[in-house]
Amino acid sequence: MTPALLLAHGAGGTVRANFSPLIPKLSRKRKVHAVDFPGSGTTPRATGPLELDDLADRLVAAADGEERFAIIGFSLGCAVAVRAAQRHPERVTALVLTAGFARVDDETRARMLEWGRLLGGDRTTLARYLMSLVLGEPFHRRMTAEQAEGFLELIALTIPPGTPDQIDLVQRIDLRDELPSLAVPTLVIGTKHDRLVAPGTTRALADLIPGARWAELDSGHAPAIEAPAEWFRLIEEFLTSLP
């Protein structure tokens, strides 16, 4: 029987925002489960700082009785997926980690600090900043003025209230010591035009995981928007190749 799938979204995102084009296709062969992190979607915001162990356990709890499952993580969700595999090794069959990191570099840290600073100000200014980070330059350049304006409006209207807490967690994560002991089949996918998490940072994540496979997407930090078909292809080929 094909194992189920869990989806772990990124900071300042939701399951729907980060994975919606993939979910119908992934659901054809397997059950797909997901949960929005505190402060995203309909999940209430946390009353204190977020902790990776708690997010990992929340994710596993969303499996809804599934004995075993693979996990697809995106950005922050990659760290959550790794920790879930470490805490529940008997249940996690595989990982797919896209645009992830073992630890963010100084440039990403500075961008996230600016993101956090702008959260308290004008939403249009924040939306323009976020668009410059999440969209790869080639994709951004091809957008019409109308498309860009519509995307800006969407960003401004859909910023989760828990974004500051999720940004704070990203800056505290450091998986470098635990990744060499990760014992689960893993595909790491880099995003070649990423202006938030540098492609080299994601490559460094892959290099720390024993036996990890590597692939790249021709996109920025928004593969669900920029390259959904190719993203799905990479995931599906990996999952169907497993014993």
GIJOHU-V275994 format. One record per helix or strand. SS is the DSSP state (@ for helix, = for strand). FROM is the first residue (numbers start at 1). TO is the last residue. If there is no record, write none. Layout:
ss | from | to
SS | FROM | TO
SS | FROM | TO
//
This chain:
ss | from | to
= | 4 | 8
@ | 15 | 26
= | 32 | 34
@ | 52 | 61
= | 69 | 74
@ | 76 | 87
= | 92 | 98
@ | 106 | 118
@ | 123 | 134
@ | 137 | 142
@ | 145 | 157
@ | 163 | 172
@ | 176 | 179
= | 185 | 191
@ | 199 | 208
= | 213 | 217
@ | 223 | 226
@ | 228 | 241
//
